[in-house]
Amino acid sequence: MTPPIALVGIWAVVVAGAVTGSVQHARAMGDAPDAPKIDCRKKKNKTKPACKKKQKSELTDEELYQAGYWLAKSGKYEEALAQFRRISNQRDPRVLNYIGFTARKLGRIGEAMSYYRKVLELDPNYTLARAYMAEALLTQGKVDAADRQLGEIAKRCGQACEEYVALARQIAQFKVSGHFDPQGGKALRKATKN
């Protein structure tokens, strides 16, 4: 269904106005007039607060967390760690968990374990931290300790939750091959299909 031509015309005016900055805002009686527009392209206006670019340090904790999360998931662990360390709330379990995750991916298992423990002190039900801790334990060959974390995950979210299923595959693969497969047991799944 196509929109009526009048709506298309109004939309074009709104979009054009937004791009050029010429849209006038409706005012109620008694409203103060809009502040005068500042042309930030002029040299004399470059130092005015309205013309200063938002600094990276002005990002919210949530924006920094999202940036760090996607950097970590992209394999850019040092950059991710830098973003997580800039977050003001260093007691947020998500932040601590992903600092642990990036430290583990950088091979700093002891540091990662300390962060996972901090997360679990704050929130013993944080199953993703338990799964990541178990992965760290598997890299150290500690399958019994990883199994205990799997049991803790099962108590908290059952055997159908994503953390349980992925970790159970990784532990099963470790028991078959004797080494940790960070891909979640893909080799095991292929072997059982043949």
KADACOR-V889296 format. One line per field, one symbol per residue. ss: DSSP state (H for helix, E for strand, L for the rest). phi: phi as a letter, one per 30 degrees, with the letter a starting at -180 (. if undefined). psi: psi as a letter, one per 20 degrees, with the letter a starting at -180 (. if undefined). A space follows every 10 residues. Layout:
# KADACOR-V889296
ss: ???
phi: ???
psi: ???
This chain:
# KADACOR-V889296
ss: LLLLHHHHHH HHHHHHHHHH LLLLLLLLLL LLLLLLLLLL LLHHHLLLHH HLLLLHHHLL HHHHHHHHHH HHHLLLHHHH HHHHHLLLLL LLHHHHHHHH HHHHHLLLHH HHHHHHHHHH HHLLLLHHHH HHHHHHHHHL LLHHHHHHHH HHHHHHHLLL LHHHHHHHHH HHHHHHHLLL LLLLLHHHHH HHHL
phi: .cdeeddddd eddddddddd icdcddbdej dddddddcdd ddedcecded cddddedddd eddddddded dddcicdddd eddddddddd cdeddddddd edddddicde dedddddded ddbdcddddd dddddddddc icddddddde dddedcbicc dedddddedd ddddddcibd cddiiedddd dddd
psi: pqqqhghggg ghggggghgi jjppqqqqpi qqqqqqqpoi ipgiihiqhh ipqpqhijqr hggggggggh ggijjmgggg ggghiiphnj jphgggghgg ghgghjjmgg gghhghgggh hhnijnhhhg ghghgghhhj jmhghhhghg hhghhhjaji qggggghggg gggghghjqp oijkkhhggg hih.
